[in-house]
Amino acid sequence: MKFIVIHTEARKELDAAIAYYEAQKVGLGLDLLSEVETVILKIQQNPNLGTPHKIAGIRRYTIQRFPYIIFYTELEAVIWVIAIAHSKRKPNYWKQRNLETE
């Protein structure tokens, strides 16, 4: 099983979404986090699970309960989560993100 690497900006997106939902209703932000963690685990176990995106090599997985899509790609050594994007806002804003190496 490959390691999951989440882009810094994708982490910020998730943190902002969690804070937003938590402000709406206590516990709702944690529900979102749980959903995202579940999806990421599924992707880690089966990288071909997501639907191929129009950009070659990129896949997307739509979270069922919340309006978010996880965009990712499988690289040689890791699975890189490029974005955790709201499905109705700024489409494809994440396309220019570069792989972070640390």
N, CA, C and O atoms as CSV, one atom per row, in Angstrom:
chain,resi,resn,atom,element,x,y,z
A,1,MET,N,N,0.846,-1.180,0.000
A,1,MET,CA,C,0.000,0.000,0.000
A,1,MET,C,C,0.894,1.247,0.000
A,1,MET,O,O,1.865,1.319,0.753
A,2,LYS,N,N,0.567,2.208,-0.833
A,2,LYS,CA,C,1.374,3.426,-0.956
A,2,LYS,C,C,0.969,4.455,0.100
A,2,LYS,O,O,-0.174,4.496,0.555
A,3,PHE,N,N,1.941,5.278,0.469
A,3,PHE,CA,C,1.663,6.377,1.380
A,3,PHE,C,C,0.818,7.425,0.674
A,3,PHE,O,O,0.880,7.574,-0.547
A,4,ILE,N,N,0.030,8.145,1.455
A,4,ILE,CA,C,-0.759,9.259,0.955
A,4,ILE,C,C,-0.020,10.551,1.292
A,4,ILE,O,O,0.381,10.764,2.436
A,5,VAL,N,N,0.154,11.404,0.296
A,5,VAL,CA,C,0.738,12.727,0.501
A,5,VAL,C,C,-0.353,13.733,0.156
A,5,VAL,O,O,-0.897,13.723,-0.948
A,6,ILE,N,N,-0.662,14.596,1.107
A,6,ILE,CA,C,-1.706,15.603,0.886
A,6,ILE,C,C,-1.048,16.962,0.717
A,6,ILE,O,O,-0.302,17.414,1.586
A,7,HIS,N,N,-1.328,17.609,-0.407
A,7,HIS,CA,C,-0.773,18.929,-0.700
A,7,HIS,C,C,-1.129,19.897,0.435
A,7,HIS,O,O,-2.222,19.828,0.998
A,8,THR,N,N,-0.211,20.782,0.758
A,8,THR,CA,C,-0.426,21.760,1.830
A,8,THR,C,C,-1.710,22.551,1.624
A,8,THR,O,O,-2.459,22.777,2.575
A,9,GLU,N,N,-1.968,22.970,0.399
A,9,GLU,CA,C,-3.180,23.741,0.115
A,9,GLU,C,C,-4.438,22.883,0.288
A,9,GLU,O,O,-5.480,23.387,0.708
A,10,ALA,N,N,-4.343,21.601,-0.033
A,10,ALA,CA,C,-5.485,20.697,0.170
A,10,ALA,C,C,-5.784,20.555,1.657
A,10,ALA,O,O,-6.946,20.490,2.060
A,11,ARG,N,N,-4.731,20.509,2.471
A,11,ARG,CA,C,-4.931,20.459,3.930
A,11,ARG,C,C,-5.621,21.724,4.422
A,11,ARG,O,O,-6.508,21.667,5.275
A,12,LYS,N,N,-5.208,22.865,3.877
A,12,LYS,CA,C,-5.834,24.138,4.257
A,12,LYS,C,C,-7.300,24.157,3.848
A,12,LYS,O,O,-8.152,24.634,4.598
A,13,GLU,N,N,-7.593,23.641,2.662
A,13,GLU,CA,C,-8.985,23.572,2.199
A,13,GLU,C,C,-9.827,22.730,3.149
A,13,GLU,O,O,-10.937,23.113,3.521
A,14,LEU,N,N,-9.292,21.596,3.532
A,14,LEU,CA,C,-10.017,20.712,4.443
A,14,LEU,C,C,-10.207,21.377,5.798
A,14,LEU,O,O,-11.301,21.329,6.360
A,15,ASP,N,N,-9.162,21.996,6.329
A,15,ASP,CA,C,-9.270,22.682,7.623
A,15,ASP,C,C,-10.336,23.773,7.588
A,15,ASP,O,O,-11.113,23.915,8.532
A,16,ALA,N,N,-10.374,24.543,6.503
A,16,ALA,CA,C,-11.361,25.614,6.369
A,16,ALA,C,C,-12.774,25.036,6.291
A,16,ALA,O,O,-13.701,25.579,6.891
A,17,ALA,N,N,-12.936,23.950,5.561
A,17,ALA,CA,C,-14.254,23.318,5.436
A,17,ALA,C,C,-14.712,22.755,6.781
A,17,ALA,O,O,-15.879,22.886,7.150
A,18,ILE,N,N,-13.794,22.135,7.502
A,18,ILE,CA,C,-14.134,21.594,8.821
A,18,ILE,C,C,-14.579,22.721,9.743
A,18,ILE,O,O,-15.587,22.594,10.439
A,19,ALA,N,N,-13.833,23.822,9.753
A,19,ALA,CA,C,-14.183,24.969,10.599
A,19,ALA,C,C,-15.551,25.528,10.226
A,19,ALA,O,O,-16.352,25.859,11.100
A,20,TYR,N,N,-15.817,25.632,8.925
A,20,TYR,CA,C,-17.113,26.141,8.463
A,20,TYR,C,C,-18.254,25.253,8.959
A,20,TYR,O,O,-19.219,25.747,9.542
A,21,TYR,N,N,-18.142,23.949,8.729
A,21,TYR,CA,C,-19.229,23.045,9.125
A,21,TYR,C,C,-19.366,22.954,10.638
A,21,TYR,O,O,-20.473,22.803,11.154
A,22,GLU,N,N,-18.258,23.044,11.342
A,22,GLU,CA,C,-18.307,22.997,12.804
A,22,GLU,C,C,-19.029,24.231,13.343
A,22,GLU,O,O,-19.729,24.151,14.352
A,23,ALA,N,N,-18.859,25.385,12.664
A,23,ALA,CA,C,-19.551,26.614,13.063
A,23,ALA,C,C,-21.055,26.515,12.796
A,23,ALA,O,O,-21.858,27.135,13.492
A,24,GLN,N,N,-21.427,25.734,11.788
A,24,GLN,CA,C,-22.848,25.563,11.466
A,24,GLN,C,C,-23.543,24.686,12.501
A,24,GLN,O,O,-24.658,24.974,12.937
A,25,LYS,N,N,-22.853,23.601,12.886
A,25,LYS,CA,C,-23.408,22.658,13.859
A,25,LYS,C,C,-22.249,21.894,14.496
A,25,LYS,O,O,-21.413,21.319,13.798
A,26,VAL,N,N,-22.209,21.894,15.805
A,26,VAL,CA,C,-21.141,21.195,16.513
A,26,VAL,C,C,-21.145,19.714,16.110
A,26,VAL,O,O,-22.177,19.043,16.158
A,27,GLY,N,N,-19.991,19.235,15.722
A,27,GLY,CA,C,-19.843,17.842,15.315
A,27,GLY,C,C,-19.893,17.635,13.812
A,27,GLY,O,O,-19.426,16.609,13.318
A,28,LEU,N,N,-20.449,18.587,13.073
A,28,LEU,CA,C,-20.578,18.428,11.625
A,28,LEU,C,C,-19.218,18.502,10.931
A,28,LEU,O,O,-18.971,17.788,9.958
A,29,GLY,N,N,-18.347,19.361,11.431
A,29,GLY,CA,C,-16.998,19.441,10.873
A,29,GLY,C,C,-16.233,18.145,11.075
A,29,GLY,O,O,-15.495,17.704,10.194
A,30,LEU,N,N,-16.412,17.543,12.232
A,30,LEU,CA,C,-15.757,16.260,12.494
A,30,LEU,C,C,-16.341,15.155,11.622
A,30,LEU,O,O,-15.638,14.216,11.249
A,31,ASP,N,N,-17.627,15.268,11.299
A,31,ASP,CA,C,-18.234,14.309,10.371
A,31,ASP,C,C,-17.575,14.411,8.994
A,31,ASP,O,O,-17.304,13.396,8.352
A,32,LEU,N,N,-17.321,15.641,8.547
A,32,LEU,CA,C,-16.638,15.836,7.268
A,32,LEU,C,C,-15.247,15.217,7.317
A,32,LEU,O,O,-14.851,14.504,6.395
A,33,LEU,N,N,-14.511,15.484,8.377
A,33,LEU,CA,C,-13.173,14.916,8.523
A,33,LEU,C,C,-13.220,13.392,8.463
A,33,LEU,O,O,-12.387,12.770,7.805
A,34,SER,N,N,-14.174,12.804,9.134
A,34,SER,CA,C,-14.321,11.347,9.135
A,34,SER,C,C,-14.597,10.817,7.727
A,34,SER,O,O,-14.036,9.801,7.317
A,35,GLU,N,N,-15.464,11.513,6.994
A,35,GLU,CA,C,-15.782,11.117,5.614
A,35,GLU,C,C,-14.529,11.177,4.740
A,35,GLU,O,O,-14.258,10.254,3.972
A,36,VAL,N,N,-13.771,12.261,4.861
A,36,VAL,CA,C,-12.559,12.433,4.055
A,36,VAL,C,C,-11.541,11.346,4.405
A,36,VAL,O,O,-10.931,10.757,3.513
A,37,GLU,N,N,-11.359,11.081,5.684
A,37,GLU,CA,C,-10.415,10.032,6.093
A,37,GLU,C,C,-10.829,8.671,5.543
A,37,GLU,O,O,-9.979,7.896,5.103
A,38,THR,N,N,-12.120,8.378,5.564
A,38,THR,CA,C,-12.624,7.111,5.035
A,38,THR,C,C,-12.338,6.995,3.543
A,38,THR,O,O,-11.884,5.952,3.071
A,39,VAL,N,N,-12.603,8.064,2.804
A,39,VAL,CA,C,-12.366,8.066,1.354
A,39,VAL,C,C,-10.873,7.914,1.058
A,39,VAL,O,O,-10.494,7.157,0.164
A,40,ILE,N,N,-10.032,8.620,1.792
A,40,ILE,CA,C,-8.594,8.534,1.555
A,40,ILE,C,C,-8.088,7.114,1.828
A,40,ILE,O,O,-7.218,6.619,1.111
A,41,LEU,N,N,-8.617,6.471,2.841
A,41,LEU,CA,C,-8.240,5.089,3.116
A,41,LEU,C,C,-8.668,4.170,1.968
A,41,LEU,O,O,-7.917,3.281,1.568
A,42,LYS,N,N,-9.870,4.388,1.442
A,42,LYS,CA,C,-10.344,3.598,0.293
A,42,LYS,C,C,-9.445,3.807,-0.921
A,42,LYS,O,O,-9.104,2.858,-1.626
A,43,ILE,N,N,-9.063,5.067,-1.156
A,43,ILE,CA,C,-8.178,5.382,-2.280
A,43,ILE,C,C,-6.813,4.725,-2.076
A,43,ILE,O,O,-6.218,4.210,-3.023
A,44,GLN,N,N,-6.327,4.747,-0.850
A,44,GLN,CA,C,-5.027,4.131,-0.558
A,44,GLN,C,C,-5.073,2.629,-0.837
A,44,GLN,O,O,-4.102,2.059,-1.335
A,45,GLN,N,N,-6.189,1.996,-0.518
A,45,GLN,CA,C,-6.326,0.558,-0.729
A,45,GLN,C,C,-6.556,0.219,-2.201
A,45,GLN,O,O,-6.153,-0.847,-2.668
A,46,ASN,N,N,-7.204,1.126,-2.925
A,46,ASN,CA,C,-7.493,0.896,-4.342
A,46,ASN,C,C,-7.386,2.222,-5.102
A,46,ASN,O,O,-8.389,2.916,-5.265
A,47,PRO,N,N,-6.190,2.583,-5.567
A,47,PRO,CA,C,-5.997,3.870,-6.237
A,47,PRO,C,C,-6.851,4.074,-7.491
A,47,PRO,O,O,-7.069,5.213,-7.903
A,48,ASN,N,N,-7.334,2.997,-8.098
A,48,ASN,CA,C,-8.166,3.135,-9.295
A,48,ASN,C,C,-9.640,3.356,-8.971
A,48,ASN,O,O,-10.479,3.363,-9.872
A,49,LEU,N,N,-9.958,3.535,-7.706
A,49,LEU,CA,C,-11.340,3.676,-7.279
A,49,LEU,C,C,-12.011,4.934,-7.840
A,49,LEU,O,O,-13.178,4.894,-8.231
A,50,GLY,N,N,-11.286,6.030,-7.880
A,50,GLY,CA,C,-11.861,7.284,-8.351
A,50,GLY,C,C,-12.109,7.286,-9.848
A,50,GLY,O,O,-11.541,6.484,-10.590
A,51,THR,N,N,-12.955,8.190,-10.273
A,51,THR,CA,C,-13.283,8.353,-11.681
A,51,THR,C,C,-12.152,9.114,-12.382
A,51,THR,O,O,-11.681,10.126,-11.862
A,52,PRO,N,N,-11.713,8.647,-13.550
A,52,PRO,CA,C,-10.684,9.404,-14.273
A,52,PRO,C,C,-11.171,10.814,-14.595
A,52,PRO,O,O,-12.311,11.011,-15.017
A,53,HIS,N,N,-10.293,11.784,-14.389
A,53,HIS,CA,C,-10.605,13.182,-14.684
A,53,HIS,C,C,-10.182,13.463,-16.122
A,53,HIS,O,O,-9.468,12.661,-16.726
A,54,LYS,N,N,-10.611,14.585,-16.671
A,54,LYS,CA,C,-10.245,14.912,-18.055
A,54,LYS,C,C,-8.749,15.169,-18.213
A,54,LYS,O,O,-8.227,15.113,-19.326
A,55,ILE,N,N,-8.055,15.451,-17.108
A,55,ILE,CA,C,-6.605,15.596,-17.144
A,55,ILE,C,C,-6.007,14.202,-16.951
A,55,ILE,O,O,-6.305,13.526,-15.967
A,56,ALA,N,N,-5.176,13.781,-17.879
A,56,ALA,CA,C,-4.604,12.440,-17.837
A,56,ALA,C,C,-3.870,12.193,-16.520
A,56,ALA,O,O,-3.094,13.035,-16.068
A,57,GLY,N,N,-4.118,11.043,-15.915
A,57,GLY,CA,C,-3.442,10.651,-14.697
A,57,GLY,C,C,-4.097,11.118,-13.416
A,57,GLY,O,O,-3.722,10.676,-12.330
A,58,ILE,N,N,-5.070,12.006,-13.529
A,58,ILE,CA,C,-5.769,12.540,-12.353
A,58,ILE,C,C,-7.086,11.793,-12.184
A,58,ILE,O,O,-7.791,11.524,-13.156
A,59,ARG,N,N,-7.400,11.469,-10.956
A,59,ARG,CA,C,-8.692,10.843,-10.640
A,59,ARG,C,C,-9.410,11.717,-9.621
A,59,ARG,O,O,-8.802,12.540,-8.937
A,60,ARG,N,N,-10.718,11.515,-9.543
A,60,ARG,CA,C,-11.515,12.275,-8.584
A,60,ARG,C,C,-12.467,11.321,-7.878
A,60,ARG,O,O,-12.949,10.344,-8.450
A,61,TYR,N,N,-12.715,11.636,-6.633
A,61,TYR,CA,C,-13.647,10.848,-5.841
A,61,TYR,C,C,-14.578,11.825,-5.156
A,61,TYR,O,O,-14.133,12.678,-4.388
A,62,THR,N,N,-15.861,11.708,-5.426
A,62,THR,CA,C,-16.855,12.602,-4.846
A,62,THR,C,C,-17.294,12.069,-3.492
A,62,THR,O,O,-17.708,10.916,-3.370
A,63,ILE,N,N,-17.201,12.910,-2.490
A,63,ILE,CA,C,-17.654,12.545,-1.150
A,63,ILE,C,C,-19.178,12.572,-1.155
A,63,ILE,O,O,-19.776,13.524,-1.656
A,64,GLN,N,N,-19.797,11.566,-0.616
A,64,GLN,CA,C,-21.248,11.415,-0.712
A,64,GLN,C,C,-22.032,12.427,0.127
A,64,GLN,O,O,-22.974,13.033,-0.385
A,65,ARG,N,N,-21.685,12.623,1.357
A,65,ARG,CA,C,-22.502,13.425,2.273
A,65,ARG,C,C,-22.248,14.929,2.172
A,65,ARG,O,O,-23.115,15.730,2.523
A,66,PHE,N,N,-21.088,15.307,1.703
A,66,PHE,CA,C,-20.699,16.712,1.630
A,66,PHE,C,C,-20.324,17.059,0.187
A,66,PHE,O,O,-19.911,16.182,-0.571
A,67,PRO,N,N,-20.466,18.342,-0.199
A,67,PRO,CA,C,-20.199,18.723,-1.594
A,67,PRO,C,C,-18.707,18.930,-1.892
A,67,PRO,O,O,-18.292,20.010,-2.312
A,68,TYR,N,N,-17.921,17.891,-1.671
A,68,TYR,CA,C,-16.479,17.980,-1.891
A,68,TYR,C,C,-16.000,16.843,-2.774
A,68,TYR,O,O,-16.550,15.742,-2.767
A,69,ILE,N,N,-14.954,17.148,-3.536
A,69,ILE,CA,C,-14.331,16.169,-4.418
A,69,ILE,C,C,-12.853,16.099,-4.056
A,69,ILE,O,O,-12.199,17.127,-3.876
A,70,ILE,N,N,-12.338,14.888,-3.953
A,70,ILE,CA,C,-10.911,14.701,-3.716
A,70,ILE,C,C,-10.268,14.401,-5.075
A,70,ILE,O,O,-10.628,13.431,-5.743
A,71,PHE,N,N,-9.321,15.241,-5.467
A,71,PHE,CA,C,-8.573,15.033,-6.700
A,71,PHE,C,C,-7.207,14.467,-6.316
A,71,PHE,O,O,-6.544,14.979,-5.414
A,72,TYR,N,N,-6.798,13.409,-7.007
A,72,TYR,CA,C,-5.542,12.764,-6.659
A,72,TYR,C,C,-4.922,12.088,-7.873
A,72,TYR,O,O,-5.566,11.900,-8.905
A,73,THR,N,N,-3.650,11.728,-7.716
A,73,THR,CA,C,-2.952,10.976,-8.740
A,73,THR,C,C,-2.040,9.952,-8.076
A,73,THR,O,O,-1.500,10.185,-6.995
A,74,GLU,N,N,-1.885,8.837,-8.732
A,74,GLU,CA,C,-0.990,7.807,-8.225
A,74,GLU,C,C,0.369,7.980,-8.886
A,74,GLU,O,O,0.495,7.923,-10.110
A,75,LEU,N,N,1.371,8.189,-8.064
A,75,LEU,CA,C,2.740,8.307,-8.545
A,75,LEU,C,C,3.464,6.995,-8.266
A,75,LEU,O,O,2.874,6.061,-7.723
A,76,GLU,N,N,4.725,6.924,-8.632
A,76,GLU,CA,C,5.465,5.680,-8.465
A,76,GLU,C,C,5.521,5.230,-7.009
A,76,GLU,O,O,5.336,4.051,-6.708
A,77,ALA,N,N,5.779,6.184,-6.100
A,77,ALA,CA,C,5.975,5.810,-4.702
A,77,ALA,C,C,4.823,6.196,-3.772
A,77,ALA,O,O,4.693,5.626,-2.689
A,78,VAL,N,N,3.992,7.149,-4.174
A,78,VAL,CA,C,2.937,7.666,-3.292
A,78,VAL,C,C,1.663,7.944,-4.081
A,78,VAL,O,O,1.653,7.943,-5.312
A,79,ILE,N,N,0.597,8.180,-3.335
A,79,ILE,CA,C,-0.636,8.713,-3.914
A,79,ILE,C,C,-0.704,10.157,-3.440
A,79,ILE,O,O,-0.695,10.432,-2.240
A,80,TRP,N,N,-0.772,11.064,-4.390
A,80,TRP,CA,C,-0.738,12.489,-4.084
A,80,TRP,C,C,-2.142,13.082,-4.161
A,80,TRP,O,O,-2.761,13.082,-5.226
A,81,VAL,N,N,-2.645,13.585,-3.035
A,81,VAL,CA,C,-3.934,14.279,-3.002
A,81,VAL,C,C,-3.652,15.731,-3.359
A,81,VAL,O,O,-2.993,16.457,-2.614
A,82,ILE,N,N,-4.163,16.133,-4.507
A,82,ILE,CA,C,-3.897,17.470,-5.037
A,82,ILE,C,C,-4.828,18.512,-4.433
A,82,ILE,O,O,-4.411,19.626,-4.116
A,83,ALA,N,N,-6.104,18.135,-4.276
A,83,ALA,CA,C,-7.092,19.088,-3.772
A,83,ALA,C,C,-8.238,18.359,-3.098
A,83,ALA,O,O,-8.586,17.230,-3.444
A,84,ILE,N,N,-8.811,19.050,-2.121
A,84,ILE,CA,C,-10.080,18.641,-1.519
A,84,ILE,C,C,-10.986,19.831,-1.786
A,84,ILE,O,O,-11.082,20.759,-0.982
A,85,ALA,N,N,-11.643,19.781,-2.925
A,85,ALA,CA,C,-12.299,20.956,-3.495
A,85,ALA,C,C,-13.815,20.919,-3.334
A,85,ALA,O,O,-14.441,19.867,-3.460
A,86,HIS,N,N,-14.389,22.082,-3.053
A,86,HIS,CA,C,-15.849,22.206,-3.047
A,86,HIS,C,C,-16.329,21.983,-4.472
A,86,HIS,O,O,-15.770,22.546,-5.414
A,87,SER,N,N,-17.340,21.181,-4.631
A,87,SER,CA,C,-17.771,20.791,-5.978
A,87,SER,C,C,-18.469,21.902,-6.757
A,87,SER,O,O,-18.656,21.774,-7.967
A,88,LYS,N,N,-18.854,22.980,-6.096
A,88,LYS,CA,C,-19.592,24.052,-6.784
A,88,LYS,C,C,-18.811,25.357,-6.881
A,88,LYS,O,O,-19.349,26.359,-7.353
A,89,ARG,N,N,-17.565,25.366,-6.447
A,89,ARG,CA,C,-16.799,26.610,-6.449
A,89,ARG,C,C,-15.524,26.480,-7.268
A,89,ARG,O,O,-14.886,25.427,-7.251
A,90,LYS,N,N,-15.152,27.505,-7.967
A,90,LYS,CA,C,-13.882,27.632,-8.684
A,90,LYS,C,C,-13.377,26.323,-9.295
A,90,LYS,O,O,-12.382,25.775,-8.822
A,91,PRO,N,N,-14.028,25.820,-10.316
A,91,PRO,CA,C,-13.569,24.558,-10.896
A,91,PRO,C,C,-12.138,24.660,-11.436
A,91,PRO,O,O,-11.749,25.674,-12.014
A,92,ASN,N,N,-11.387,23.616,-11.239
A,92,ASN,CA,C,-10.030,23.462,-11.775
A,92,ASN,C,C,-9.005,24.470,-11.266
A,92,ASN,O,O,-7.937,24.598,-11.865
A,93,TYR,N,N,-9.288,25.183,-10.191
A,93,TYR,CA,C,-8.333,26.145,-9.639
A,93,TYR,C,C,-7.037,25.457,-9.196
A,93,TYR,O,O,-5.988,26.098,-9.128
A,94,TRP,N,N,-7.105,24.203,-8.906
A,94,TRP,CA,C,-5.988,23.432,-8.349
A,94,TRP,C,C,-5.039,22.894,-9.415
A,94,TRP,O,O,-4.001,22.325,-9.074
A,95,LYS,N,N,-5.361,23.056,-10.673
A,95,LYS,CA,C,-4.591,22.423,-11.754
A,95,LYS,C,C,-3.122,22.842,-11.796
A,95,LYS,O,O,-2.292,22.087,-12.303
A,96,GLN,N,N,-2.786,23.994,-11.289
A,96,GLN,CA,C,-1.415,24.493,-11.358
A,96,GLN,C,C,-0.555,24.070,-10.167
A,96,GLN,O,O,0.597,24.491,-10.061
A,97,ARG,N,N,-1.085,23.264,-9.292
A,97,ARG,CA,C,-0.320,22.860,-8.115
A,97,ARG,C,C,0.807,21.910,-8.475
A,97,ARG,O,O,0.637,20.997,-9.283
A,98,ASN,N,N,1.945,22.136,-7.870
A,98,ASN,CA,C,3.108,21.287,-8.091
A,98,ASN,C,C,3.269,20.306,-6.942
A,98,ASN,O,O,2.846,20.568,-5.815
A,99,LEU,N,N,3.877,19.190,-7.241
A,99,LEU,CA,C,4.178,18.196,-6.225
A,99,LEU,C,C,5.145,18.794,-5.218
A,99,LEU,O,O,6.163,19.383,-5.583
A,100,GLU,N,N,4.811,18.635,-3.952
A,100,GLU,CA,C,5.679,19.144,-2.891
A,100,GLU,C,C,6.604,18.018,-2.450
A,100,GLU,O,O,6.170,16.891,-2.213
A,101,THR,N,N,7.863,18.340,-2.348
A,101,THR,CA,C,8.818,17.358,-1.860
A,101,THR,C,C,9.446,17.881,-0.580
A,101,THR,O,O,10.016,18.972,-0.551
A,102,GLU,N,N,9.336,17.098,0.461
A,102,GLU,CA,C,9.899,17.509,1.753
A,102,GLU,C,C,10.707,16.384,2.325
A,102,GLU,O,O,11.270,16.519,3.412
